């Protein structure tokens, strides 16, 4: 555990001390070479593999507790680790190590008529606070990305995944120590006391520069409402696929099944299908049959219900619901304009896709849908930093300032200006 090894009179005192340690580590980490950071990441990956059995045991304890608390199958899937997923986590750390170092990148360079030479270069943000639920792999993804981008990080895992997260965190600390980096560069809050979240949202006396929440709507809403520091987050993943009248049916079936059912609990899962009314029978009906065959519940508008009696009626609430389960809502629309209007009205600006073979329609959709990620003839489940080539991500941001879409290495940097003169003065 990377918290200061001393007793504290209160949780607030402990959290403030973690903030001080993180700020100190951030100054050191910002100057660390790419080779040193990569060495720490690779060592952490090795430690994870070595601690495989310990991690599986801890994860089983988390799963049993979640089941006792009544968690559904999708929730358990998000929480569960096995040898394959642990290997994926370790490999992800190695992937991050192989990525170019984002710190010190020259972003722009120019010279003014007075002789001053300007350079804009990428710098770490400083200290990142990450609050997450149920996904223990976030511990490694967040720790690894922050380390590579030169940022210190304070992790706060949910009570459901804390045992698993602590073992993963221990591997990260092993990696830091082996590379000679301060172990406080990656810290984890060692308590399930929810008051710790409040202290982080308050900024730990100026120590935290940005907060990234990963979890349910309740968590993200609280963070966005209470945080006194900037937040990278999305509140909902109400994602759409619009099936245009020119869509290739075979492609559409394959993409829609994957987008909904590959993993129903991820934020990139599609929740609503919008089908052009002119292809209701030729496309809508086969899509409905394929979804039912795959075990998906369907809630549809009255026209969709007429196509298949098994379809349940969709209420107004369904169009703005992130199911996180094998449930989907379907609506017939009168072309692209109605689809765009529906997405703007009910969407969450996260991820939306179009199935179309018409270049004009596709271009309009990609240009006019105001979401962080828009796709053409591809599954919404590609809303993932690893799939973007970022190595990993610490979340999806739907805001319009600084970071948008998968938050990877580049999004975890800021910049500064280096200005060089020759005794230059301003008249």
N, C-alpha and C positions, 0 to 999 in steps of 0.2 A: 504494500500500500504506500502511495507516495505522499500522503499527508504528513504534516510535521509530527514527529513522534514525541508528543508531550500531552499533558492533560489540559483540558480547556474548561473554563467556568461555564461556558454556554456554547450552543450551536453557532450563534452569531460570531463569537470570538474565533471559533474554529474556521468558519467560512471566510472571515476577513483575513485570517492567517494564510489560508489557501490562496486568496487573491494576491497577497503580498508575494508569496512564493512564485506564483505564476508570472507576475509582472517582472520579477527578478530573472526568472528563467527565460522569459521572452527576449530580454535584452541580449542574453547570451546566445540564444538560438538564432536570432536574426543575423548574427555574424558567422554562424556555423557554415562550413563549406558543404557543397553538394555531396562530396564523398563521405563526409562524417555522417550526414543525415541519412544517406543511403545505407551506410553500414549499420546504423541503428535500426532501420526498417527491416533489413535482411535478417539481422539477429533476432528481432522480435518475431519474425515469421518462423524462424527455426525453433524459438522457445515455444510458440504456439503448438507446433507439431510435437514437440517433446512433452508438452502438457496435455496432450490429446485426451487421455483417460480421465485426468482430473477435471477437464472442461466438460466432458460428457456427463460425468457424475454430478457436477454442479448444475448443469443444464437440466438434468432429470429432476433434480430437486425443485428447480424453478417451474418446470412443466407440471409436476404433481401439485404444487401449490396453486398454479393457475387453474388446473382442472377442479381442484377443491373449491375454488372461487367461482366456478361456473363458466369459465371461458369457453367460447365456441371453437369449432375446428379451425376456422381461418386464423383466429388469434393464436391458437396453439402452433399452427404452421409458421407463423411469423416468429415465434419464440424458439422453436425447435432447432437444435444443432445435432448433426451426426458427423461421421468421419468425412463425408463428402463436402458438407458445408464448412467444416473446420478447415479442410484443405483449401476450399475456395477463399476463405478469409485470409489464410496465410499467403496464398498466391496473390491476392489483392494487394497485400503489403509489398510484395516483391514487384508487382506491376507499378505501384506508386514509386518505388525506388528507381525503376527504369525510365520514368517520365523526366523530361527536361526540368531543371530547377527553375521555378518561376521567379525567384528572388533575384533582383539585379538586372532583369531584362530591360533592354533599352526600348521604350515605348514610342519615343519621338525624339527628334534632334533637329535643332535649327539655330541660326545665327541672326541677330538683329543688326541693323545698320550701324549702331554704335559700337559694334565689336563684341558685345556680350554673346557668349555661347551657351545655349540652353539644352538641357537633356532631361527628359522625363523617364524615370526608372521605377520599376516595380519594387515595392517593399512589403514586408509582412504587415498585417493589420495590428497585431499585438497579442491580445489575449481573447480567445474565443470561449464562450460558455455554450455548452451543448446539453440540452435537456431532452431525453428520449425515453420511449416506452417500448417494451416488448421485443425489440430487435437487438439481440446482444451483439450482432456483427457491427452495429453502429459504433461500438466501442473501438474496434480496430480501424474501421473506415475513417472515423472522425479523428482519432489519435494519429493515424498515419498521414492523412492529408494535412492536418495542422502542423505536424512535425516537418513534413517536406516543404511546406510553404513558410516555415520559419516562425510559426505562431505557437505560443503556449496554449494549452486547452484545459478547461475544467469540465469534466463529464459528470452528468447527473443521470444515472440510470433509474428506470422505474423499479418499484418494489418487485415486479414480476420477473425482471431479468437481472437483478443485482448480483446474484451469486455467479451467474455465467459471466457477467460483465467484469466482475472483480478478477476472475481468472485470466480473462483476456487482457485486462489492464496490467496484471502482473507481468505478462509476457512483454508488453510494451515497455515497462520499466526496465526489464532485463535488457532489452535492446538499447535503451538510452544509456544505461550504465556501461554496457560493453563498448559503446562508442565514445564514452567520456563526456556525455551530455548530461545536464542537470536532470535528475529524475522528476523534479517538480514541473518539467515541461509538459508532462501529461499527468494530470491528477484526476481522481474519481472521488466523488462525495461518498463516504462510506456509511451513509445512513439512509433509511427510507423516510425519514421525517420530512414531510412536505414543506415545512418551514424553510428548508434549505433552498427550495426553488425561489421562494420570495426573496431571500438574501441575494441570490444570483440575479434576479430581475432588477433588484435595486442597484446592481453594478459592483457590489463589494468595494465600496468606497473608491470608485473610479478605476478599479483594477480591470474590469471586463469591458472590452470594446464593442463586442457584438454578441447577440444571443441567437442560437439556431435551435428551434424546437423541432423534434421529430416524434410525432405521436398522434393521438386522437384529436378530434375537434375540440374537446374540452380543454386539453392541455394547450393547444395552439392559440385558442381564443384567450385563455388566461394570459399567456405570454404576450400576445399582441396588445392586450388591454393594460397590463400592469408594468411592462418593461420600461425602464428609464434609460435604456441604451438601445441602439438600433437593432432590428430583428430581421433575419433572413428566414422567411417561412412561407408556407401555403396553408390555408385554413381547410380547404376541401379539395378532393380530387374528383370533381364531377366532370368526367371526360366523355366526349361524344365521338361517334363515328357517323359520318353522313355518307349514305350509299346513293350516289348519283345514278341517274338513269343510264349512263354510259358505263357503269361499273362492270368489271368482269366478275361473273358470279363465282367462279372457282376461287379466284383470289379473295373475294369478299368473304366467302365461307371460312377459308383458312385463317384470314386475319381476324375476323370477328370472334371465332372460337378461341383463338390464342389471346386476344385482347381482353376477353371476359374471364376465361377459365384457366389460363396458365397458372396464375396465382391470384385468387380473387381478393386477397387482402392488401395488395400493394396499391400505392397511390396512383399508379399508372393504369389500373384496370379500367376498362370502359364501363360506364354505367348506363348510358342511353344511346340507342340507335335511332337515327333519323333516316327514313327510307323515302325516296322519291315516289310519290303516289302512282306514277305511271308504270313502275316496276313492282307494284305490290304483289302481284301473283307470280311473276317470273323470278323475282329476287326475294321479296319479303317472305313468301311461303317456304321456300327451301331453307332460308336462314332460320325461321322459326322452328322448323322440323329439326334442323341440325342442333340448335340450342337445347331443345327438349331432349333429344337423343343423348346429348352430353350431360344431362342432369341439371340444366339451368331453369330456374323459375322465370317466367316472362309476365310482365305487366304491360299492358298496351292500351292505346287509345281505342275508341269504339270501332274504327275501321280495321285495326289489327285484330281485335277480338272476333270480328266477322270472318277473318281468314282461318282462325283456329279456335275452337271452343275451349281449349285448354288454357288459353291466355286469360290471366286475371285482369280486371279493370285497373288502369292506372289512375291515381288521384293526382291532384295538383302537386302534392308533396313529393310524389315519385320523381318528378322532373328535376327536383333540387336535392335529391338524396344520394349520398355516397354509400352504397350498400355494404361494400367490403365482404361480399358473400356471393354465392352463385345465383344472383338475381339480376335481371336486366329490364329496363323499360324501353319500349319501342313506340315510335310515333311516325305516322305518314305525314309528309310535308309536301307542299306545292312548290317544289324546286329549291334552288340554292338560296334565294332570298329569304324564304321562310325558315330554312335551316340556319342561316346566319342569324336571323332574329331570335330563334329559339336558343341558340348557343350563347348569344349575348345576354339574353334574359335569365337563363338558368345555369349557365356555365360558371366555372370557378377560375377561369384563365390559367388552367394548369396544362392540360394536353388534349388536343382534339385532332381528329384525322378525317380524311376524305378518301373514299374508294371511287375512283373515276378514271376513265380513259380519255376524257376530254380536257385538253391542255388549257383552254380558256377558262373553263369552270374550275379546274384545279388551281390555276394561278390566282383567280379571284379568292378562292377559299384560303389559300396560304397567305395572301396579302391582307385579307379583311378580318380573319378570325384573330382577335386580340388575346392570344394565349401565349404562355411562355414557350410552349412546344407545339408545333403544328406539323402533321405528317401527311404524306401522300402514299396510298397503297401500302401502308405498313402499320403494324400493331402499336397501339398506345402503350404497351408494356415496354417499349424501348425508351420510355421516360426514366432513364437511369444513367447516372454519370459514367459507369463502366462501359455502357453501350455507346456512349458518345466519345469514347477514347480518353476519358478523364482519369482512368485508373479506378476511381471510386467517386463517391459523392457523400456529402454530409446532409443532403436534403435537396428539395426542389423549392426554388423561390419563385413566387408569382408576383412579387412587387415590381416596380419599374425603376427603382433606384439601385445602382451599383451592381447587384447580382440578380439574374433572372434565369430560370431554368435550373438544371443541375448545378449545384454549388460544388465545384471542384477546386483544383489548385489555383487557377488564375483568379477565380472569384474570391479566394481567400487572401488576395493581395490588394494593397492600396498602391499609392505611388508618391514620389516626391520629385522636386525639381532640383537639379544640380546646375548652378549658374557659374560660369567662369569668366573672369574679366582680366584686364591688364592695367590695374589701377584705375578702372573705369569709374567715373562719377556721373551723377545725374545733374544736368544743367537746371 
